[in-house]
Amino acid sequence: MPASIAHRLAEELQVAERQVAATIRLLDEGATVPFIARYRKEVTGGLDDTQLRTLDDRLGYLRELDDRRATILESIAAQGKLDDALRGQIDAADTKQRLEDLYLPYKPKRRTKAQIAREAGLAPLADALLADPTQVPDEAAIAYLNPEAGITDAKAALDGARQILVEQFSEDAELLDALRTHLSAHGRLVSQVVAGKEEDGAKFRDWFDFSEPLKSIPSHRCLALLRGRNEGVLRLSVALPDTPAPGELGPCESRIARQAGIRDQGRAADKWLLDTARWAWTVKISVHLELELMNGVRERAEEEAIAVFARNLKDLLLAAPAGPRATLGLDPGLRTGVKVAVVDATGKLLDTATIYPHEPRRDWDGAIATLAKLAKAHNVELVAIGNGTASRETDKLAAELMQRHPELKLTRVMVSEAGASVYSASQTAADEFPDLDVSLRGAVSIARRLQDPLAELVKIDPKSIGVGQYQHDVNQSRLARMLDAVVEDCVNAVGVDVNTASAALLTRISGLNRTLADNIVAHRDAHGAFADRKALKAVPRLGDKTFEQAAGFLRVMNGSNPLDASAVHPEAYPVVERILADIQRKVRDIMGDSSALKALDPKRYADERFGEPTVRDILQELDKPGRDPRPAFQTARFKDGVEKLTDLVDGMVLEGVVTNVTNFGAFVDVGVHQDGLVHISMLADRFVKDPHSVVKAGDVVKVKVLEVDPKRKRISLSMRMDAPAERKARQEAPRPDRDRPRKPPRDKARAPQGSMADALSKALRK
């Protein structure tokens, strides 16, 4: 019997089998990963969210594997061909590929040339020549002529026998595994330009005559090659580095011969058998394995690209919020004007306008007057400027607004508008602002992103945020699952105010779906704010199981019970009551009293249900109730006078924002409408294996301009201040037309700004 799934997962994760078994039970009962990670530490033995996500993903794979195993066993048994040895091999198979290799000889298939040859009675000929190579093939074949089956001469008989042996070799699971291993270790991915496509496919010119080992080709390069193939420019193949001399067998052909017991000893059938081994490799097995290995390389590259996207998305979602402050959002534009929206501290839309400070109207003074009037009327503190077309010109406008009206005490911040147009035209935006012009909805989104990036970005399809690496080229269902998991983890890590959260945000809470989120909002609108968490049970279709999953992540601020504003789960309130009774303090008094809370021994309050890990979490939460895991707010200040590519000068030192991190480096926005690349070799004064270990999306960094190529719109940057100007990044540095991640057509991907600098903090405290 195959090892249990819990046992296999325990070995993979290097944890105890009981931990895995307990987690599987929770998942099967409908518990979510965020809930298990936060509130079931005693049950899982403290598995973190990363381990739980891996376990959940692998659990699905292994269950599919076991289902397929059962189907295969049933099929072979029905054919009367299942013996103990084969059953043992199938039970021991630990991958889908191994299962399919074992099943290949028994898999129902359309009539093949080999099957036709068997029906013509040629199987004994094939077996006889393989068993006794001293026979002369042409003479042995005469006994197997069968005119009725089309076997009219020795050549036809031998061709049929060869087809039988080729199929036999190609269905040998052990042989396939050995050949696959050899190709994986020594094979190279070879790329050549398709004849006649040299001009049309110029952007792929670096790959017109290229090869790289399969085992080491990086994901971004693999995906670039695959894109070139998909566009009909490149022809890809898998090849071994050494070509055998004429008449000699290559390493794979030799392995087939050895496996079949074929040797060149000068016997009558040896040459025919060796040619059969060569034929088996060239015509059958190599084609099958090349397709399989190409798919494997693609899948690995996609997994890596998806992981990069997920890490960047997490960084963006957990970027620091500016907080509940009245904000004026500006969605820049030229001919169509700058769209303006004012939102209050809770994100509620207060007012809108359209101004025309730029070409062709150039109503600069009128625009400033309009903005000043809006800012004064609504006590605006922050100005959020989208970073798309005309953003630097609009930033100048905001700067002059602040100079002319210092009494308004405004602070301006450049904000990513990636995906804003997608949101504006979405059903979510239509439901939220049914009477608002589509063009103005983007300005609302920009303003809200500054207040709380997480709350606003959850309304947008993650793929539209533009921080991926070839996100349009990878498995879309797999990408969607991964990104949904990231969003879920981020939202639940922060928690939401149930009395202000949008339905889109509530949908991401553990245990909730869109229907329940809509019901919560509808109940809130009809009955007013929730006074406490218990009031959630009055929401239609929100039962006890859902309440258990969601309650700890939903906050009720300024409610009747202070604990409802914390991450302490209602089921654990009795633990808090025991603590309070023991120290004779009230909950409002103990909250935030670090010295008193740190003096308490978690073991003293643990019991059979709530162990020491949970009690420790409770004490930490009482110390900093409702703490936000996101960093402090700061942003970059772009250099005045540097607004377009031609303003850049080699050696110039600038401040910028990391917009995207890939496996080959980081892209940085320095305010010229074209991100520059800091190649991985230029990220630090040390060897960097993973760019994510140095920077993340949203970071404010200082960079030095190494080289500018206005014609190709390329900017080479360095975070090493000692790097000489005009130095090019290493040859493998990706080119914008080759390795740069695709972005939505209108929304140039910019990371939401991280947290503000000290100057901003001081300004906001005034």
N, C-alpha and C positions, 0 to 999 in steps of 0.2 A: 504493500500500500504506500502511496506517496505520503511524504511528511505533511503534517497538518499545516494549514495556512499560518496559524499563529506561530508555529515553530519556525517556519521559513522566514516570516517577517521578523521574529525575534533575532534570528541569526543575522539578517541583513542590517537591522538597526542596532545590533549589539546591545540589546536590552533583555530583560527577563521575559520569558514566555507569558507569565501571568499578567505582566503589564500590557502586552499586546492583546491577550484574550479579553481583558477587561475593557480595553479601548474599543475593540471590535463590537463587544456587547453594547456599549454606549452609542456607537455609530449606528448600529442596527436598530436601536431604539429611537433613532431620530435626533440624537444630540448633535450639535454642530461643533466644528473644530474650535472656534473661539470659546464656546461655553465649556467644553472639556478642558481646554488649556487653562482657563481661568478659575473654574469652580469645581473641578473634579481631580485635583492634583493627588489626593489620597488614593483615588481609584486607579489612576494610571501610573502611579509612582513618580509623578512629576515630569512626564513627557511634555516638552515645549511645543509651541505651535508649528515649528518647522518639522519636528519629528512626526507630529500628528498629521500634517499635510502629506508627508512622504508615505506614512503608513496608509492613509486613506487612498492615495493614488495607487500604491502597490497592491492594496487589498482588492481593488477593482480588477487589476491586471491578473492577479493570481486566481481570483474567482472565475474570470473568463478562461484562464488556462485550464482550470479543473473542469469547467463545463465542456471545453473542447476535448479534453482528455476522455471524458465519459462518452462523448459522441464518437470519437475515433475507436475506442474499445468496443463499443456497440456495433459499429460498422464492420470491423474486422472479425468479430465473433460471428456476425450474421453470415460472413463468407466462409466460416468454418476454418479460418486460418490463424486463430489466436491461440498460441501456446504459452507456457509459463515464462519462457525466456523473453518473448516479445512483450508480454504483459509487464514483466519486470522493467524492461527498457522504457516502455511508455510511462509507467508509474514514476520512473526516476527522471523523466524529462523535466527540466526546470525552465525552459523557454518555449514560446510558441513555435519558434523556428525549429527547435529540436523535435518537437511533436510532429510537425509537418514533414520533416525529413523521414521520420520513422513510418509515417502514414503513406508516403509517396508510392511505394510498390502496391499498396492495397486501395488506393484512392480511385473511385470510379472515374473513368475518363472516356473521352471520345475515342473511337477506333484509331489507333496509331499505326504507323508503318510496321512497328514491331508486333503488334497484335495481329495484323494482317498476315505477317510472316509466320507467326505461330499457327494461325488457322490453316496456313498452307502446309503445315507439317515440317517447318524448318528448325524448330527448337532443338531436336536431337542433333542436327548438323552443327549448330552453334556450340552446343555442349560438348560434342565430340572433338571439334577442333581445339576448343579451349583446354580440354582434358588431355588430349594427345596431339601435340603440335608436330609429331613426326608424319602425320597424314598430309598428303598433297591436297590442298584445298580444292583444286579443279576436279581432281579425281573423286574425292569424297562427295562433292556436290552432285555428281551424276545420279547417285542413288536417291536423290530427293527432288528430282524433276516432277512437276505437277502442272501439266498444261492447262487443266481446268481452272487452276488458281493463278494462271499467268506465269508460272515458273517453267519457262521453256528451254532454258540453257543454264550452264553452270554459273555464269556471271549473275543471273537473276537470283539463283539459289544463294550464292555467297552474299549478295547485297542484302537479301532478307535475313540471313544469319547475322550479318554485321549489325543490322537494325536491332535485332534482339539483344545482342551483347551491349550495344551502346545504351539501350534503355536500361538494361540490367546494371551497368556501371553507374548510370546517372541516377539510379534509385537506391544506391548503397549509402545509407545514412552515415556510416563511419567515414567512408571515402569523402562524401560531401563536406563533412565537418572538417576533415584534414585539409582539403583544398581551400575551403573558406578561410580557415585560419592562416594558411600560407599566403593567400591573396591579400588578406587584411594586413598582414605583417610586412609584405614586400611589394604589394601593388602600388601603382601610381595612377592618379587621376590625370588624364591627358586631355588637353583642350586644343582644338584646331579650328580655324575660321572656315566657315562654309564658303565654298568657292562662289565668288560674285557678291559676297556680303561685306567686303572689306570697307567700302565707303559708307554704306548704310549703318553698319555696326561699329563705327569708329570709336564709340565710347567704350567698347570692349577690346580695344586694340592691344591692351596689355596681356590679353588672354589668347591672342591669335595663334601662338605657338608656345604652349605652357604645359608644365607637368609638375606635380607635387605629390609626395607620399600620402596615401589615403589615411594613414594612421595619425598624421600630424597636420593635415590641412585645417586651418582655422575656419570657424563657422561662417564668418562674413565673406571669406574668399570663396568658400564652397557655394554659398547662396548667390554670390555674384556670377559664378560660372553657370549655375543652374538657370539664373535669369537670362543669361546670354543664350543658353540652349533653347529656353522657352520662347525667346524672341526670334529664333531661327538664325542666329548669327554664329553660334558656336556648335561644334560637334564634340561630344564628350565620350570618353571611353576609359576603361580600366586596363592597364597594361603592366606586365612585369618588366623590370629594368633590363634583363639580359635576354637577348634573342638567340635561340639555339642555332647552331650551324646547320646547314642543309643536311637533311637525312637523320639528324639527331633529335631526340626527344627533349622537350623542355621539362622543367621541374614538375609541373603539374601533370603532364603526359606521363612522365616517368612514375609519378605516384599512382596513377591509374593502372599502369602496367604492373607495378609491384603488388597492388591490392588484388589484381586479378591473377597473379602468378604468371604473368607473361614475361619471358626473358629471350633475349636474342642469343641463341646458341647454334644458329645456322641450320635449324631444323626446317622442314618443308613449309610449315604453317607459321613460323615465327614472324616473318615479314608481314604476312596478312594480319596477324594478331596485333603487331605493333602499329600498323596503319589503322586498325580498329580503335586502339587506345588513343591515337592521335586524332582520329575522327570524332571520337566520343568527347574529347576536350574541346576541339575547335568548333564543332557544329552544335553540340548539345550543352555540355556542362558549363563551358566558359560563358556562354550567352546567358544561361540561367543565373550563374553566380554574379556576373557583371551587373545584371539588373538588380539582383538582391543586394549586392554591396553598394551600388549607387543609391538604392532606397535607404540602406542603413546609414550611409554618410549623410544623406539629406535629412533623415530623421534626427541624427545627432546634432547636425547644424541647426535644425529647427528648434530642438530642445534648448540648445545654448542661446539661440536668438530670443526665444520666449523667456528664458531665465533673465537675460539682460533687460528685456522689456519690463518684466515683473519687478526687478530691482529698481529700475528707474521710476516706474509708476509708484512704487511704495514710497520712494523718497519724495516724489511730488505730492502725493496725498498727505504725507505727514509733514509737509512744509509748514513753517510757523505761520499762524494766523495773526493779522494785525489786531484782531479783536473787535468787540462791539462798539464801533465808532461810526458816526454818520460819514458816508463816503460818496464822493462824486466820481462816477465812472465815465471815461472818455474813450469812445471807439473811433480812432482816427480815420480820416478819409480826406481826399482832395476834392474832386469835382462834386461828389455827393455830400460833402460836408462831414463835420465831426459830430457823431451822435453822443448825446449827453443824457445821463440818468443819475438821479440822486436817490440813495437808499438810506434809511435810518439805521440805528445801531443794530437792529434785529434783521436787517436785510430787506425790510419792507420798502417797496417802491413809493417814493414821495412825489417825484416830478421828473419831467423829461424835456429835452429841447434838441434842436439841431442848429449848429453854428457853422459859419463859413469863413474861417480865418485864412485859408490857403487859396491857391489858384483854383478857379479863375476869379472868384469874387474878391478875395483878400480883404475881408471885413474883420481886420485884426482888432481894432478898438471895440467894435460892436460885440465881438465874441468875448473879449475880456469883461465887458460890462455885463453880459448875460451870465457868465460864470460867477462873477462877483455877487450878482443879485441872488442867484441860486444858493451859493455857499452861505451867504448871510441869512437868508430866509430859513434855511434848514440846519444851521449850526454845523456845517460841514467841517470835518477835521482832516480828512485824507482825500487826495485826488489820485485815482487809479487810472493810468494811461495804458491802453493796449499797445502792444509792441509791434503791430503790423505796419502796413503802408502809412507813411506820414507820421509815424510815432515820434521821431526826433523833432520834427517841426511842431507837433502838438505839445511835446515836452517843453519846448521853448515858450510856447503860449502859456503853459501852466507856470513856468518860472517867472514870466513877466507879470502874470496875475498875482503871484505872491509878492513881487517887488512893489507893485502899485498898491496892493492892499495888505500890508503887513498886519493890520488889525485882525484879519481873518485867521491868522496863525495856522495856515495850511501847510501840509507836508505832501509832496508829490512822490509817487512811486510808479515805476514802470512794471507792468504786470503782463504775464503771458496771456495772449488771446487765442492760443491753440484750441481749436474745437469750438470756439464761441459761435461761429456761423452754423455749426452742426447743431448746437443747442438751440439757437434762435429758430431754426426751422423744424425742431422736434415737436412731438406731441406733448412732451413734458412742458415745454415752454408755452405751447398753445393753451394747455390746461391752466397754467399758472398766470398767463397774461393774454387772455382771449381777445382783448380789445386793443392790445398794444401792437404797433407796427413791428414787423419782423426785424427791421434794421435797428430798432431801439432796444430790442431784447439783448443784443450782444453787449451793449453798454451796461445793462443791469448785471449781466454775468461777470463782466470785468470788475465792476465795483465789488460784487460779492466775493469774488476770488481773493481780493485783497483782505477782506474781513475774515474769511474762513475758506481756504482752498479746498479742504476736504469736503465740506458741505456742498460746494458748488460743482466740483469736478465729478462727484458721483452721479450727476445728472447727464453726463456725457459718456458715450461709448468709449471705453478706455483706448481703443485703437485710434480714435480721432485726436487723442491728446498729443500724438506725434513724438513719443520718446522711445520708439522701438527701433530695432535693428532688423530691417527687411520684414517688418510685420505683415506686409501684404503678400509675402511669398511663402509664409509658413502655414502649417495646418491650422485653419481658422477655428475649428471647434476646440482643438487643444489649447490654442491661444486664448479663446474666450473663457474656457474653464479656469485656466491659470490666473488670468486677470481678474475674473470674478472672485476668486479665492483671495487675491491680494486686497481687493477693495473691501471684501468682508472682514478680513483681518484688521485692516487699518481703521475702518469705521468702529469696530467693536473695541479696538485698543484705546480709542479716544472716548467712546461713548457719546450719546446725544441727549440734548435737552428735549424731552418728549413734548414740551409745551411750545416749542418753536421750530422743531425739525420739520423739514419738508417730507412729503411722502416718499420721494426718491431716496432720501437719506435713511428714513425709517425702514425702507425695504431691505436695506443691507444689514439690518440688525439681526443678530442670531435668533432664529425661530420665526421671524416675520417674513411675509411675502407681500406682493403689491396689494392684494386685496385687504390684508390686515392693516397695512400701512395706511391705505385710503380710509379704512374704518376708523383708525385712531384719529386721523385728521378730521374726519366728519364728526366724530363724537366730540372732539375738542372744539370745533366750530359751533356745534349745537349746544353744548353744555358748559363751555368755558374751560379754563385751564384745569388740568388734573391736580388735585390737592395732594395726592400721595400716590405711591405705586399701586396700592390696593385698588385704587379707582380704575386702573386699567382693566380689571376683570369685568367691568361693565361694558367694555367694547365688544360689539357683536363678533362672534366666532373666535374670540381670544380666550381659549380654554386654559386649564391648569398646566398642561404640558408646554404650551406656547409661553405662558407666563414664566414658567421655570427657566426656559431657554433665554428669554428676552429681558426679564426684569433687571438683572444686574447691569445691563448696558444702557438702560434708559434712566435718565436723571430727571428728578423733579426738583427744580431749584426753588428755594424759599418756600418749601412746602411745610406741611404740619410735622413731618418727621425729618430731622436733619440727615439721617442716614440715607434717605431717598435721594439725596444729591451726591451720594458717594458711589463707589463701585462695590460696596458691601452688598452681597445678595440678600434679599429679604429672608431667605431660608436660614441665613446665619445671624439674623437679628438676636435670637436667644443667646448666642455666644457673647454678643456685645452687652446684653443685659446682665449676664453673669459677671462680666468684667466690671461693669459699672457698679453692681451690687457689692463686689469684692472691695473696690477702692473707694466706694461711697462718693462717687462723683456723678454729675449729670452729663449727658452726651454732649451738649453744647459747650460745656466747660472743658471737657477732655479733648475735644477736637482741636488739633493744632498744638497741643501741649507736648512737645517732643520729649522733654526731659522726663515727664511722668510716664509717657508711653514706652520709652526705651527702657525704663526701669522694670517693666513687666516681663514675666517669664511666660512665653507662649505655651510651654508644656503644661503650665498650671491650668489652662483653660481648654485644653484639648480633650476630646471625648471620642467615642467610637465612630461618630459620624463626621465630626470636624476635627481633623488631625492638626498637628503642629504647623504644616505648611499653610493651611487655611487661616489659622489663628494669626500667624505671622503676617499674612496678607491683610487681615483685618486691622491689625495694629498699625501697619504702614499706611493704610487708607485713612484711618482716624487721624494719623499724624498730618497727612496732606490730602484731605478729602477732595475727591473729584479732580485730582491732579491730572494735568494735560501732559502726555508724554512728548509732545512736540517741542521743538527748540524755541528759544527767544527769537523775536522778529528783527530782521535786518535786511538791508538791500544794497545793491551796488549803486554807485554814482558814476554814470558815464561821463567821460571827459568832454568838457565844452569844446566845440569846434571840430569834434570828431564825429561826423554824422553819416559819412558815406565811405565806400571802399577806398576811394582815391585820397581821402584825408589821412589814411594810415601811412606811417613812415617806419621803415625798418629800424628796430631798436626802441621804438616807443613802448612805454610801460603803461598799461591800462588796467582798470578794474572792470570785471565782467561777471556774468552769471553762467554757471554750468547749465546747459540746456539738455544735454544728452551724454550718457556715458556708454561707450561700447567696449568691445574687447580689444580694440586697437587704439583707444585713447578717449579723449573727451572733447565735445564741441562747446564752445564758449561764445556767448553773446556779448560783444563789446560795444553795441549800439550803432552798428553800421548796416543793419538789415541783412547781414550775411555772417553766419556763425563761423568762427575760426576753429581749426583743429589743433589741439595739443596732443601730439602723438604720444603714445605710451612711453617712448624713450625720453620725452621732454616733461613728464609729469613731476619728477622728483630727482634729487641728486643721488639716487640709489636705484638699484634694479627693481622694477615694478612688474610683477607677474599679472596682477589683476588691477586694472584702473579703478575699480570700485573701492579698493583698499585705500585710495588716496583722495578721491573726490566722489561726490554724488550729485545728482540733479538738484539744482536749487542753491548749491554752494556759491558764495561770493568769493572770487579768487582774483589774484593779481597775476597778470600775464605780460609777457614781452613779445612784441611783434618780431618774428624772424624773417618772414618773407611774404610779400603780397603779390598776387597775380590777378590784376583787375580783369584781364581778358577772360580768364577761366573762372573768375570769382572764387579764388582760393586764398585762404589766409592761413599761414603757418604760425602757430603761437608756441610759447614755452612758459612753463611755470618755474623753470630754472633761470633765475636772473643772470647767471653767468654765461648763458648760452650766447654765442656770437650771432649778431644779426646777419641776415642773408644766408643763414644756414638752413638747408633744406632738411625736412624730416627724413628719416631713413626710407630707403627705397620702397619698403613694403607699406609705407604710409598710404592709407586709402585715399582715393581721389573722390571729389564730390560726385562725379558722374558715375562712380563705380561702387563705392562702399558706403556712401552717405545714406543713412536711413531715409526712406520715403516719408513724406509728410503730407497731410491733407492739402489740397490745392490752394485754398485761400489762406488757411491759418498756418503761418510759419511757426514751427514748434519752438516755443520758448518755455523754459521752466518757470513755474510760478515763483515769484521772488521769495527768497528764503526769509530771514528775519531782518529787521532794520538795525542800522548801526547805532552807536551811542548817541549820536546827534539827534537821530529820530526819536529815540526813547526820551531824551530830554525835552524835545519839542512837544511830544505828546503829553508830558507831565505838566506842561505849563497851563 
